[in-house]
Protein backbone atom coordinates (compact mmCIF):
# COMPACT_ATOMS: atom_id res chain seq x y z
CA UNK A 1 0.00 0.00 0.00
CA UNK A 2 1.41 3.40 -0.94
CA UNK A 3 2.24 6.00 1.69
CA UNK A 4 -0.39 8.20 0.11
CA UNK A 5 -3.08 5.61 0.87
CA UNK A 6 -1.60 4.95 4.28
CA UNK A 7 -2.24 8.58 5.13
CA UNK A 8 -5.96 7.93 4.72
CA UNK A 9 -6.48 10.21 1.72
CA UNK A 10 -8.54 8.55 -0.98
CA UNK A 11 -11.37 9.78 -3.14
CA UNK A 12 -13.50 11.91 -0.83
CA UNK A 13 -16.90 13.43 -1.46
CA UNK A 14 -16.79 16.97 -0.08
CA UNK A 15 -20.36 17.85 -1.06
CA UNK A 16 -23.13 16.48 -3.24
CA UNK A 17 -21.14 17.50 -6.33
CA UNK A 18 -17.47 18.20 -5.41
CA UNK A 19 -15.00 15.32 -5.11
CA UNK A 20 -11.39 15.40 -3.87
CA UNK A 21 -9.28 12.60 -5.34
CA UNK A 22 -5.85 11.62 -6.69
CA UNK A 23 -4.91 12.86 -10.17
CA UNK A 24 -5.18 10.45 -13.09
CA UNK A 25 -3.74 10.89 -16.59
CA UNK A 26 -7.13 11.75 -18.09
CA UNK A 27 -7.26 14.84 -15.86
CA UNK A 28 -4.31 16.58 -17.53
CA UNK A 29 -6.35 18.61 -20.01
CA UNK A 30 -8.60 19.88 -17.24
CA UNK A 31 -5.64 20.73 -15.02
CA UNK A 32 -3.97 22.69 -17.84
CA UNK A 33 -7.20 24.62 -18.44
CA UNK A 34 -7.41 25.39 -14.71
CA UNK A 35 -3.80 26.62 -14.53
CA UNK A 36 -4.13 28.87 -17.58
CA UNK A 37 -7.43 30.24 -16.29
CA UNK A 38 -6.40 31.01 -12.71
CA UNK A 39 -2.61 31.48 -12.47
CA UNK A 40 -2.06 33.90 -15.37
CA UNK A 41 0.55 31.52 -16.73
CA UNK A 42 3.02 32.94 -19.24
CA UNK A 43 3.13 29.53 -20.93
CA UNK A 44 0.87 28.10 -23.62
CA UNK A 45 -1.09 24.90 -23.04
CA UNK A 46 1.48 22.92 -25.04
CA UNK A 47 4.32 24.37 -22.98
CA UNK A 48 2.50 23.55 -19.74
CA UNK A 49 2.14 19.96 -20.92
CA UNK A 50 5.89 19.79 -21.52
CA UNK A 51 6.58 21.13 -18.03
CA UNK A 52 4.09 18.68 -16.50
CA UNK A 53 5.70 15.77 -18.33
CA UNK A 54 9.13 16.89 -17.09
CA UNK A 55 7.97 17.35 -13.49
CA UNK A 56 6.29 13.99 -13.20
CA UNK A 57 6.79 11.49 -16.04
CA UNK A 58 10.49 12.25 -16.58
CA UNK A 59 11.23 12.74 -12.89
CA UNK A 60 13.70 10.01 -11.79
CA UNK A 61 12.55 10.34 -8.17
CA UNK A 62 8.86 9.62 -8.80
CA UNK A 63 8.21 6.18 -7.36
CA UNK A 64 4.44 5.97 -7.10
CA UNK A 65 4.59 6.75 -3.38
CA UNK A 66 2.24 9.66 -3.99
CA UNK A 67 0.12 10.69 -6.99
CA UNK A 68 1.34 13.45 -9.29
CA UNK A 69 -1.36 15.72 -7.91
CA UNK A 70 -4.55 15.93 -5.89
CA UNK A 71 -7.54 17.41 -7.70
CA UNK A 72 -11.00 18.75 -7.03
CA UNK A 73 -13.67 17.65 -9.49
CA UNK A 74 -17.15 19.10 -9.97
CA UNK A 75 -19.50 17.51 -12.48
CA UNK A 76 -16.60 16.15 -14.55
CA UNK A 77 -14.66 19.45 -14.49
CA UNK A 78 -11.33 19.93 -12.67
CA UNK A 79 -11.79 22.93 -10.34
CA UNK A 80 -8.77 22.49 -8.08
CA UNK A 81 -5.24 21.09 -8.27
CA UNK A 82 -2.15 20.79 -6.13
CA UNK A 83 0.90 19.04 -7.58
CA UNK A 84 3.40 16.90 -5.67
CA UNK A 85 6.86 16.90 -7.30
CA UNK A 86 9.24 14.23 -5.99
CA UNK A 87 12.67 15.50 -4.89
CA UNK A 88 15.62 13.84 -3.11
CA UNK A 89 16.13 15.32 0.37
CA UNK A 90 18.95 14.93 2.89
CA UNK A 91 17.69 15.06 6.50
CA UNK A 92 20.62 14.64 8.84
CA UNK A 93 22.05 11.23 7.99
CA UNK A 94 18.92 10.12 6.12
CA UNK A 95 18.16 10.45 2.42
CA UNK A 96 14.44 10.44 1.67
CA UNK A 97 12.06 11.24 -1.17
CA UNK A 98 10.31 14.48 -0.32
CA UNK A 99 7.60 16.29 -2.23
CA UNK A 100 7.51 19.91 -3.39
CA UNK A 101 4.11 21.50 -3.83
CA UNK A 102 3.46 22.84 -7.33
CA UNK A 103 0.67 24.41 -9.42
CA UNK A 104 -1.76 25.02 -6.57
CA UNK A 105 -4.84 26.42 -8.30
CA UNK A 106 -8.53 26.65 -7.44
CA UNK A 107 -11.28 27.94 -9.73
CA UNK A 108 -13.36 30.95 -8.75
CA UNK A 109 -16.27 29.89 -6.56
CA UNK A 110 -14.45 26.89 -5.06
CA UNK A 111 -11.99 28.64 -2.72
CA UNK A 112 -13.49 27.04 0.40
CA UNK A 113 -12.76 23.63 -1.07
CA UNK A 114 -9.24 24.86 -1.78
CA UNK A 115 -8.59 24.85 1.97
CA UNK A 116 -9.29 21.12 2.00
CA UNK A 117 -6.93 20.69 -0.94
CA UNK A 118 -4.13 22.47 0.94
CA UNK A 119 -4.75 20.50 4.12
CA UNK A 120 -4.60 17.22 2.19
CA UNK A 121 -1.10 18.05 0.97
CA UNK A 122 0.26 19.15 4.35
CA UNK A 123 -1.42 16.41 6.38
CA UNK A 124 -0.06 13.55 4.29
CA UNK A 125 1.79 11.89 7.17
CA UNK A 126 2.95 9.02 4.95
CA UNK A 127 5.43 11.27 3.12
CA UNK A 128 8.64 11.99 5.08
CA UNK A 129 9.25 15.59 4.01
CA UNK A 130 7.12 18.27 2.35
CA UNK A 131 8.14 21.68 1.04
CA UNK A 132 6.18 24.45 -0.64
CA UNK A 133 6.48 28.04 -1.76
CA UNK A 134 3.90 30.51 -0.51
CA UNK A 135 2.81 33.28 -2.88
CA UNK A 136 1.58 35.72 -0.25
CA UNK A 137 1.00 36.34 3.43
CA UNK A 138 -2.51 34.87 3.44
CA UNK A 139 -1.38 31.65 1.76
CA UNK A 140 1.48 31.35 4.25
CA UNK A 141 -0.95 31.66 7.17
CA UNK A 142 -3.19 28.96 5.68
CA UNK A 143 -0.24 26.58 5.22
CA UNK A 144 0.89 27.18 8.81
CA UNK A 145 -2.61 26.37 10.04
CA UNK A 146 -2.23 22.94 8.45
CA UNK A 147 1.05 22.19 10.20
CA UNK A 148 3.64 23.72 7.88
CA UNK A 149 6.62 25.50 9.42
CA UNK A 150 8.15 28.67 8.04
CA UNK A 151 11.73 28.83 6.84
CA UNK A 152 12.34 32.31 8.21
CA UNK A 153 15.60 32.84 6.35
CA UNK A 154 13.73 32.67 3.03
CA UNK A 155 12.04 36.03 3.72
CA UNK A 156 15.05 37.89 2.33
CA UNK A 157 15.55 38.19 -1.43
CA UNK A 158 18.30 40.02 -3.28
CA UNK A 159 17.83 41.99 -6.49
CA UNK A 160 20.20 43.63 -8.92
CA UNK A 161 18.38 45.97 -11.28
CA UNK A 162 20.04 46.42 -14.68
CA UNK A 163 17.29 48.48 -16.34
CA UNK A 164 15.64 50.47 -13.52
CA UNK A 165 13.18 52.41 -15.66
CA UNK A 166 11.87 49.25 -17.34
CA UNK A 167 11.29 47.72 -13.91
CA UNK A 168 9.63 50.81 -12.45
CA UNK A 169 7.47 51.10 -15.56
CA UNK A 170 6.35 47.48 -15.17
CA UNK A 171 5.54 48.10 -11.51
CA UNK A 172 3.44 51.13 -12.45
CA UNK A 173 1.46 49.00 -14.90
CA UNK A 174 0.70 46.34 -12.30
CA UNK A 175 -2.91 46.59 -11.16
CA UNK A 176 -3.83 43.42 -9.26
CA UNK A 177 -3.13 42.56 -5.62
CA UNK A 178 -2.65 44.56 -2.46
CA UNK A 179 0.69 46.14 -1.64
CA UNK A 180 2.85 43.71 0.31
CA UNK A 181 1.03 40.65 -1.01
CA UNK A 182 3.76 39.44 -3.37
CA UNK A 183 7.46 39.81 -4.11
CA UNK A 184 6.56 42.23 -6.88
CA UNK A 185 4.84 44.46 -4.35
CA UNK A 186 7.81 44.24 -2.04
CA UNK A 187 10.00 45.95 -4.61
CA UNK A 188 7.92 49.03 -3.80
CA UNK A 189 8.78 48.55 -0.14
CA UNK A 190 12.52 49.08 -0.60
CA UNK A 191 13.70 52.12 1.36
CA UNK A 192 14.00 55.42 -0.48
CA UNK A 193 17.76 55.09 -0.50
CA UNK A 194 17.35 51.70 -2.15
CA UNK A 195 15.11 53.11 -4.88
CA UNK A 196 17.64 55.84 -5.56
CA UNK A 197 20.33 53.22 -5.85
CA UNK A 198 18.40 51.55 -8.68
CA UNK A 199 19.69 54.39 -10.82
CA UNK A 200 22.98 55.20 -9.13
CA UNK A 201 24.40 51.77 -8.19
CA UNK A 202 27.33 50.52 -10.28
CA UNK A 203 26.31 47.55 -12.41
CA UNK A 204 29.66 45.79 -12.38
CA UNK A 205 31.08 43.23 -9.99
CA UNK A 206 33.54 44.07 -7.26
CA UNK A 207 37.02 43.30 -8.58
CA UNK A 208 38.41 39.99 -7.34
CA UNK A 209 41.40 37.86 -8.13
CA UNK A 210 40.97 34.69 -10.12
CA UNK A 211 42.17 32.50 -7.26
CA UNK A 212 43.65 30.02 -9.73
CA UNK A 213 40.16 29.22 -10.97
CA UNK A 214 38.83 28.53 -14.43
CA UNK A 215 35.09 29.12 -14.89
CA UNK A 216 33.50 27.54 -17.93
CA UNK A 217 29.98 26.90 -19.16
CA UNK A 218 28.80 23.29 -19.12
CA UNK A 219 25.73 21.61 -20.61
CA UNK A 220 25.41 18.66 -18.24
CA UNK A 221 26.42 17.52 -14.78
CA UNK A 222 29.02 14.75 -14.71
CA UNK A 223 30.60 12.54 -12.05
CA UNK A 224 32.60 15.42 -10.58
CA UNK A 225 29.32 16.95 -9.37
CA UNK A 226 28.61 13.76 -7.40
CA UNK A 227 32.06 14.02 -5.85
CA UNK A 228 31.44 17.67 -4.91
CA UNK A 229 28.08 16.81 -3.33
CA UNK A 230 29.55 13.90 -1.36
CA UNK A 231 32.27 16.14 0.02
CA UNK A 232 30.07 19.15 0.82
CA UNK A 233 26.81 17.51 1.97
CA UNK A 234 28.00 16.81 5.56
CA UNK A 235 28.10 20.58 6.12
CA UNK A 236 24.34 20.86 5.46
CA UNK A 237 22.01 18.85 7.72
CA UNK A 238 19.04 19.71 5.47
CA UNK A 239 19.23 20.11 1.70
CA UNK A 240 17.87 18.86 -1.58
CA UNK A 241 20.52 16.36 -2.70
CA UNK A 242 22.52 18.12 -5.39
CA UNK A 243 23.92 15.03 -7.06
CA UNK A 244 24.27 14.67 -10.83
CA UNK A 245 20.99 12.78 -11.18
CA UNK A 246 19.00 15.58 -9.56
CA UNK A 247 20.91 18.41 -11.25
CA UNK A 248 20.61 16.91 -14.74
CA UNK A 249 16.86 16.44 -14.30
CA UNK A 250 16.27 19.79 -12.62
CA UNK A 251 18.34 21.96 -14.96
CA UNK A 252 19.85 20.19 -17.99
CA UNK A 253 16.53 18.54 -18.90
CA UNK A 254 14.25 21.47 -18.07
CA UNK A 255 12.19 21.81 -21.27
CA UNK A 256 11.52 25.55 -21.55
CA UNK A 257 13.24 28.90 -21.25
CA UNK A 258 16.99 29.23 -21.08
CA UNK A 259 19.12 27.59 -18.41
CA UNK A 260 22.87 28.24 -18.30
CA UNK A 261 25.31 26.46 -16.01
CA UNK A 262 28.81 27.65 -15.09
CA UNK A 263 31.32 25.49 -13.23
CA UNK A 264 34.49 26.62 -11.43
CA UNK A 265 37.56 24.38 -11.57
CA UNK A 266 40.88 24.63 -9.79
CA UNK A 267 43.00 22.44 -12.00
CA UNK A 268 40.86 19.38 -12.70
CA UNK A 269 38.95 19.66 -9.42
CA UNK A 270 35.42 21.05 -9.41
CA UNK A 271 35.09 23.80 -6.78
CA UNK A 272 31.48 24.81 -7.34
CA UNK A 273 28.83 25.83 -9.85
CA UNK A 274 26.10 28.35 -10.51
CA UNK A 275 22.87 28.02 -12.48
CA UNK A 276 21.11 30.96 -14.15
CA UNK A 277 17.55 30.60 -15.44
CA UNK A 278 16.20 33.33 -17.70
CA UNK A 279 12.48 34.01 -18.09
CA UNK A 280 10.03 36.78 -18.95
CA UNK A 281 8.48 37.29 -15.55
CA UNK A 282 9.11 38.27 -11.96
CA UNK A 283 6.29 36.42 -10.20
CA UNK A 284 3.48 38.40 -11.84
CA UNK A 285 5.28 41.21 -13.67
CA UNK A 286 6.20 40.96 -17.34
CA UNK A 287 9.87 41.87 -17.20
CA UNK A 288 12.87 39.82 -18.23
CA UNK A 289 14.66 38.37 -15.23
CA UNK A 290 17.58 36.10 -14.50
CA UNK A 291 17.27 33.89 -11.42
CA UNK A 292 20.50 32.69 -9.85
CA UNK A 293 18.91 29.40 -8.85
CA UNK A 294 22.13 27.80 -7.60
CA UNK A 295 25.44 29.07 -6.23
CA UNK A 296 27.00 25.99 -4.68
CA UNK A 297 30.63 25.74 -3.58
CA UNK A 298 32.75 24.19 -0.90
CA UNK A 299 32.11 26.13 2.33
CA UNK A 300 34.45 29.06 2.73
CA UNK A 301 35.66 29.12 -0.88
CA UNK A 302 35.10 32.84 -1.35
CA UNK A 303 37.14 32.99 -4.56
CA UNK A 304 34.92 30.37 -6.22
CA UNK A 305 31.76 32.13 -5.03
CA UNK A 306 32.92 35.46 -6.41
CA UNK A 307 34.05 34.10 -9.77
CA UNK A 308 30.78 32.19 -10.19
CA UNK A 309 28.75 35.28 -9.30
CA UNK A 310 30.75 37.20 -11.88
CA UNK A 311 29.90 34.55 -14.48
CA UNK A 312 26.20 34.79 -13.56
CA UNK A 313 26.21 38.58 -13.93
CA UNK A 314 28.04 38.45 -17.25
CA UNK A 315 25.37 35.98 -18.36
CA UNK A 316 22.64 38.41 -17.23
CA UNK A 317 24.27 41.17 -19.25
CA UNK A 318 24.55 38.95 -22.32
CA UNK A 319 20.87 38.02 -22.03
CA UNK A 320 19.97 41.72 -21.51
CA UNK A 321 17.74 40.98 -18.52
CA UNK A 322 16.01 43.74 -16.58
CA UNK A 323 16.62 42.32 -13.12
CA UNK A 324 18.69 39.61 -11.44
CA UNK A 325 17.20 37.78 -8.46
CA UNK A 326 18.99 35.65 -5.87
CA UNK A 327 18.35 34.02 -2.52
CA UNK A 328 20.94 34.42 0.23
CA UNK A 329 21.76 30.73 0.56
CA UNK A 330 24.41 31.22 3.27
CA UNK A 331 25.75 34.12 5.31
CA UNK A 332 28.81 34.18 3.05
CA UNK A 333 26.69 34.50 -0.08
CA UNK A 334 24.57 37.24 1.55
CA UNK A 335 27.73 39.21 2.29
CA UNK A 336 28.98 38.68 -1.27
CA UNK A 337 25.70 39.91 -2.78
CA UNK A 338 25.71 42.99 -0.56
CA UNK A 339 29.32 43.79 -1.44
CA UNK A 340 28.46 43.62 -5.11
CA UNK A 341 25.55 46.06 -5.06
CA UNK A 342 22.55 43.76 -4.81
CA UNK A 343 19.55 45.32 -3.09
CA UNK A 344 17.83 43.47 -0.26
CA UNK A 345 14.07 43.22 0.27
CA UNK A 346 12.26 41.32 2.99
CA UNK A 347 8.68 40.04 3.11
CA UNK A 348 6.41 39.80 6.15
CA UNK A 349 5.91 36.09 5.50
CA UNK A 350 8.16 33.15 4.65
CA UNK A 351 7.92 32.10 0.99
CA UNK A 352 9.35 28.66 1.81
CA UNK A 353 7.54 26.33 4.19
CA UNK A 354 8.18 22.72 5.13
CA UNK A 355 6.95 19.83 7.24
CA UNK A 356 9.15 17.09 8.63
CA UNK A 357 7.10 13.92 9.12
CA UNK A 358 10.06 11.78 10.19
CA UNK A 359 10.00 13.50 13.56
CA UNK A 360 6.91 15.69 13.53
CA UNK A 361 7.33 16.64 17.19
CA UNK A 362 10.49 18.64 16.49
CA UNK A 363 11.26 21.42 14.04
CA UNK A 364 14.16 21.00 11.65
CA UNK A 365 16.68 23.60 12.78
CA UNK A 366 17.25 26.30 10.18
CA UNK A 367 20.92 26.38 11.06
CA UNK A 368 22.73 24.49 8.35
CA UNK A 369 19.94 24.54 5.77
CA UNK A 370 20.98 24.91 2.17
CA UNK A 371 18.09 26.14 0.07
CA UNK A 372 17.99 27.85 -3.30
CA UNK A 373 15.50 29.40 -5.69
CA UNK A 374 15.60 26.12 -7.60
CA UNK A 375 14.13 24.14 -4.71
CA UNK A 376 10.59 25.50 -5.00
CA UNK A 377 8.12 25.88 -7.83
CA UNK A 378 8.68 29.62 -8.29
CA UNK A 379 10.88 29.02 -11.34
CA UNK A 380 9.54 25.64 -12.47
Buried (B, 14 or more C-beta within 10 A) or exposed (E): EBBBBEBEBEEEEBEEEBBBBBBEEEBBEBBBBBBBEBBEBEBEEEBBBBBBEBBBEEBEBBEEBBBBBBBBBBEEEBBBBBBBBBBBBBBEEEEBBBBBBBBBBBBEEBEEBBEBBBBBBBBBBBBBBBBBBBBBBEBBEBBBEBBBBBBEBBBBBBBBBBBBEBBBEBBEEBEEBEEBBBBBBBBEBBEEEBBEBBEEBEEEBEEBEEBEBEBEEBEEBEEBBBBBBEEBBEEBBBBBBBBBBBBBBBBBBBBBBEBBBBBBBBEEEBBBBBBBBBBEBBBBBEBBBBBBBBBBBBEEBBBBBBBBBBBBBBBBBEBEBBBBBBBBBBEBBBEBBEEBBBBBBEBEBBBBBBBBBEEEEEEBEBEEBBBBBBBBBBBB
